[in-house]
Amino acid sequence: MNDALYVTINAIGTMLLLLMLFNFGSRNVISKGLDDRIFTIMLWVNMFLLITDTVMWLLNGNLSPLAGAVLRIDTVLYYISQPLICLIWFIYCELKLNVDMRKIIRQLPWLSIPTVAAAALTVASLFKPLFFYIGADNVYQRADLFFLGFGLPLLYIFGVYFIMLRMVLKDPKTPKRETIRFLYLYPILPVVCAVIQWLFYGVTILWIGSVISLLIIYFNLQNTLITTDVLTGLSNRRRFETYIESKLSAPIRHPLLFALMIDIDKFRDINNKFGHIMGDEALKNVAEIIKAAVSREDFIARVGGEEFVVIGERDNPELAFKTMQAIKDETLQFNEKKTAPYILSMSIGYAFIKNGERRTADEIIKEADKRMYNEKNRVDAEV
């Protein structure tokens, strides 16, 4: 009865992973980041673990010599893959937290130690019972060091938790807090399932728990793809429209809500003179300038070709004007560095909403837009 139950559970998990893989595979390869590819590898490894676990259930106790040989090979692959998926998850988390890939590569020799140790102990278990042993009746049994099979992968989980905790303690308002929030959720269910599996011999739910956790990350990734501007990494127009409606429908914490409409001056000239690739770089630079100038709590989106918007709360209009000036100052500093062959300039329009004031999103956008185009016309007249 247990055999059929766990084989069915593993089959359901495998189908869920295939659906996720199919969706990822249907996306343009060029649009995939390295983190997406690492996540795809995690899906494949999790599927491999489900398959090897299923084979263990099907062959366990089969007296055929061939079944015994396959069972031993399958068990070795199963134990080796457990810390491997945790190592891949560790690398995935570092990529999502903006760790440079070159640094990750330099870390790999010592990061791989738990995985290599697990592999060595697993192979050794074929000759001396360490993690497991398979008797003459081809029945799988746990050995004295079985706990290390779960303990070694936990090193990666604790390591990532330490990194994320250090980031939060160093900067409680870290812009990566939303990423941290969904990353730290992944190991919780697999760890709980692992404890249950450890305490109740014969229960196998660890890797279906991992499938569910990967599904949660997958939904977060899909939501990010829908609401993120691919080029700049900022929120896109869809996310902006949802955000401003939510801000206007709920009480704000400060006396003033402001919206800034930002347009790059003479952006077409940059494209015409230096090409569209350099134009894309200019858009990325503007995104970084805005992020450096505004508060971490402010909302930033790219809402058009060269148009950006910032929404935030302040105690008074003067502080909002300081944010506008900070964007101009950051732009000036960028130009002074002369790291690009073009000069950046931005026209900024604004609209204010007092706490308790009832205004529509269209009214706010039109007001900020009007001021922004007035400034743009003034700049053009001065040239």
Residue pairs with C-beta under 8 A, 6 or more apart in sequence:
2 57
2 202
3 57
3 58
3 60
6 53
6 54
6 57
6 204
7 54
7 57
7 58
9 204
9 205
9 208
10 50
10 51
10 53
10 54
10 57
10 207
10 208
11 54
12 208
13 46
13 47
13 50
13 207
13 208
13 211
14 47
14 50
14 51
16 211
16 215
17 43
17 46
17 47
17 50
17 211
17 214
18 47
20 43
20 214
20 215
20 218
21 40
21 43
21 44
21 47
23 222
24 32
24 36
24 39
24 40
24 43
25 40
27 36
31 230
33 95
34 95
34 101
35 92
35 95
35 96
36 221
38 88
38 91
38 92
38 95
39 92
39 217
39 218
39 221
41 88
42 85
42 88
42 89
42 92
42 214
43 214
45 81
45 84
45 85
45 88
46 85
46 207
46 210
46 211
46 214
48 77
48 81
49 78
49 81
49 82
49 85
49 207
49 210
50 207
50 208
50 211
52 74
52 75
52 77
52 78
52 81
53 78
53 204
53 207
55 70
55 71
55 74
56 71
56 74
56 75
56 78
56 140
57 204
59 67
59 68
59 70
59 71
59 74
59 138
60 71
60 138
60 139
60 140
61 137
61 138
61 139
62 68
62 71
62 138
63 137
63 138
64 138
67 138
68 134
68 138
71 134
71 138
71 140
72 126
72 134
75 132
75 134
75 140
76 122
76 123
76 125
76 126
79 118
79 122
79 125
79 131
79 132
79 149
80 115
80 118
80 119
80 122
82 118
82 149
82 150
82 152
82 153
83 114
83 115
83 118
83 152
83 153
83 156
84 115
85 153
85 210
86 114
86 153
86 154
86 155
86 156
86 157
87 111
87 112
87 114
87 115
87 156
89 156
89 157
89 160
89 186
89 187
90 111
90 156
90 159
90 160
91 104
91 111
93 160
93 163
93 164
93 183
94 104
94 160
94 163
95 101
95 104
96 176
96 179
96 183
97 163
97 164
97 167
97 176
97 179
97 180
97 183
98 176
104 111
114 152
114 153
114 155
114 156
115 152
117 152
118 148
118 149
118 152
118 153
121 130
121 131
121 145
121 148
122 130
122 131
122 149
124 130
125 131
125 132
125 133
125 143
129 141
129 143
129 144
130 143
130 144
130 145
130 148
131 142
131 143
131 145
131 146
131 148
131 149
132 140
132 141
132 142
132 143
132 146
132 149
133 141
133 143
134 140
134 141
135 141
142 201
147 198
150 194
150 198
154 191
157 187
157 191
160 183
160 184
160 187
161 184
161 187
164 180
164 183
164 184
167 174
167 176
167 180
168 174
168 177
168 180
173 296
173 297
174 180
174 296
175 291
175 296
182 216
182 217
182 220
183 217
185 213
185 216
185 217
186 213
186 214
186 216
186 217
187 213
188 213
189 209
189 210
189 212
189 213
190 206
190 207
190 209
190 210
190 213
192 209
193 205
193 206
193 208
193 209
193 210
194 206
194 209
196 203
196 205
197 203
197 204
197 205
197 206
226 238
227 235
227 236
227 238
227 239
227 242
228 234
228 235
228 236
228 239
229 235
229 236
229 301
229 302
231 280
231 283
231 284
231 302
232 283
232 284
232 286
232 287
232 302
233 287
234 287
234 300
234 301
234 302
234 308
235 243
235 299
235 300
235 301
235 302
236 301
236 302
236 303
237 301
237 302
237 303
237 304
239 301
240 299
240 301
240 303
240 309
240 311
241 361
243 299
243 301
243 311
244 259
244 311
244 361
244 364
244 365
245 361
247 257
247 311
248 257
248 353
248 359
248 360
248 361
248 364
251 355
251 356
252 313
252 353
252 355
253 313
254 313
254 314
254 315
254 355
255 314
255 315
255 316
255 354
255 355
256 313
256 314
256 315
256 316
256 317
256 319
256 320
256 352
256 353
256 354
256 355
257 311
257 312
257 313
257 352
257 353
257 354
257 355
258 310
258 311
258 312
258 313
258 314
258 317
258 320
258 323
258 350
258 351
258 352
258 353
259 309
259 310
259 311
259 350
259 351
259 353
259 364
259 365
259 368
260 309
260 310
260 311
260 320
260 323
260 324
260 327
260 348
260 349
260 350
260 368
261 307
261 308
261 309
261 348
261 349
261 350
261 365
261 368
261 369
261 371
261 372
262 286
262 290
262 307
262 308
262 309
262 310
262 327
262 346
262 347
262 348
262 372
263 306
263 307
263 308
263 346
263 347
263 372
263 373
263 376
264 270
264 282
264 283
264 286
264 306
264 344
264 345
264 346
265 345
265 346
265 347
265 376
265 379
266 345
267 279
267 282
267 305
267 306
270 278
270 279
270 282
270 342
271 278
271 279
273 342
274 341
274 342
278 340
278 341
278 342
281 340
282 340
282 342
282 344
283 302
283 306
285 334
285 340
285 344
286 306
286 308
286 344
286 346
287 300
287 302
287 308
289 327
289 330
289 331
289 334
289 344
290 300
290 308
290 310
290 327
290 330
291 300
292 330
293 323
293 326
293 327
293 329
293 330
294 300
294 310
294 312
294 323
294 326
294 327
295 312
295 323
297 312
297 313
298 310
298 311
298 312
298 323
299 309
299 310
299 311
299 312
300 308
300 309
300 310
301 308
301 309
302 308
303 309
309 368
310 323
310 327
312 320
312 323
314 320
314 323
317 352
320 350
320 352
321 350
324 348
324 350
327 346
327 348
328 346
328 348
331 344
331 345
331 346
334 340
334 344
335 343
335 344
345 379
347 372
347 373
347 375
347 376
347 379
348 372
348 375
349 367
349 368
349 369
349 370
349 371
349 372
349 373
349 374
349 375
350 368
350 371
351 363
351 364
351 365
351 367
351 368
351 371
353 359
353 364
